Amino acid sequence: MTDTKRHFTQRLNRQELIHSVRTAVAALVSLEIARLFLLPEAYWSAITTVIVMQSTLGASLTVSGQRLAGTILGCALGALLATYLPPNVILFSAGVFVLGVICALLGLERNAYRFAGITLAIVMLIGRTQAAWIIAAHRFFEVTLGIAVALLLTAIWPERELP
C-alpha cells in the first residue's frame, strides 16, 4: 500500500463515514421539515443542524441551549432595532456590542454571543420585503428546528466513541 493510500485509509475510517451519513441525514430532515412549514429561508435550519451535529449529545445539549439563547437575543434586538431605527453600520455595530454586554450579564457563554451576533446581522442587514419582526420570527423557528432535529437525531442515532 502506498503512503498516500495509507494516509487516506487512516483518515477515512468507519466512524468518519457514519458521522458524515448522520450529518447528511439530519441536514436533509431539517431542511425538508422547514420547507414543509414553508419557512422562507429553510437553509438556516439545515445550517444549524450541521453545526449542532458536530458535537456529541451531551455537548450538543449544553451548547444548543446557548445557541438558542443567543438566537432569541439576536432576533429580539434585531427586530427592535430594525423596526424603530433606520438601519446603518453604527446601529448594527452598537447592537453587536449590546448583545455582548447582555450575554455577559446573563452569564451566557461566547457560543450564545456568536449566535446572537449572527442572528442580529441576518435580521438587520438582509434586504427584506416583510417587517423585521417577521424575519426575526422566521429565523427563530428555522434555527430552533435545526437544533431540535440535530438533538433528536443525535439521541436516536448516537455517535459511538472509538475504544
N, C-alpha and C positions, 0 to 999 in steps of 0.2 A: 504494500500500500504506500502510495506516495505521501510526502509530508502534507501536501495540500488536501488530499482526501482525508487523511487522519485528522487534520485540523477541523475540517467541516463536520466530520463524523462526531468528534468530541463536542462540538458546539451544538449541532442539531441532534439532540437526543430525544427520546420518547417524551420526557417531561416538557420540553420546549414545544414539541409538536402538539401535545394535548393542550398546553396553555394557549397556543395560537388558535386552536379549534374552539376552545371555551370562549375566548375573547371574541372571535368572529361570530359565533352563535349568539352571544349576549348582545353584541352590537346590532346584529340583524333583528333580533327580537325587539330590542329597544326602539330601533328605527321604525319597524312596522307598527308597533303599538302607538307610537307618536303619530304616525300617518293615519292610523285608524281613528285617532281622536282629532284629526285634521289640524294638528298643530302646524303653524305656518313654516317654522324652521326646525323641522323634526331632526335634522342632523345634529342639533345641540344635544339631544337625548343620546344619540349614538356616540358622540364625542365624550360625553360624561361617562357613559358606560365603559368605554375603552380605558379612560383614566382610572376609574374605580377598579376595573378588573386587574390592574397591575399589582394589587395587594392581596394578601390572604384575607380570609373572612374576618378574623379578629382585628387586623389592622384596618380593613375596609370599614368596619362598623364605626370605629373611633374617628377615622379621617372623614368618613362620609357625613357624620354629624357636623364636623367643622365646615365641610363644603356646603352643606345645606344651610347652615347658619350664615355663611358668607354670601351665599346666593340670595337669601332673604334680605340681608342688609343692602346688598348691591341693587337688588330690584327696588326696594323701598326708597333708597336715597336717589337712585337714578330716575324713578318715576316722579318723585317730588321735585327734584331739580329741573328735569326736562319739562315738567308741566307748568311750573311757575316762573322760571327764569329763562332768558334767551340763551341758547347753547353757545358756549365759547370755550376756548382752551383753558383759560384761567378758572372758570367754573368747574370744568372737568378735573383739573389738577387739584383744586380745593376739595372736590368730592373724594378723590383718592386719598388725600391727606386725612380728611374727616373720618373716612372708613378705617384707616389705620388706627386713629385715636379711639374710635368706638370699639374696634376689635380688641385693642389692648385693655381698655377699661372693662370690657366684658370678660376678660380672661380667655379670649379666643386665640388660637394659635395662628401662625402665618398661613396655614392652609386656608383658613376662613378668610383671612385678609386677601389672599391671592384670588379666591373665587369672588369675593366681594368686588374687588377692583375690576376683574374681567367682566363681571355682570354689569357693573356700573358703565363700563366702556361700551358694552353692547347696547344697553338701553339708551345711553346718552348720545352715542356717536353714529349709530346707524341712521340712514335715511329712512324715515317712516311714513307710512300712509295712514297709521292709526295713532290714537292717543298713546302717550308714553306709558300710562299705567297698564294699557292692554299689552303692549310689547313686554313690559316687566312681568305681567302675569303669565304670558306665554313662556318666557324664559324660565320662570319659576317652575312651571309644570314640566317643561322639557328636561330641565336639569334634575328635578325630583324623580321623574320617570326613569331617567338614565341611572340614577343612583339606586333606585328600587330594583330595577331589572338586574343590575350587576350584583347587588347583595343577594337577591333571590337565587340567581344562577350560581353564585359562589357557595351559597348554603346547600343547594340541591346537588351541585357537582363540584365538591371541594377539590382544591389542588392538593395533590399528595406531595409531601416532603420527601426528598431523597434521603435514604438511610445514611 
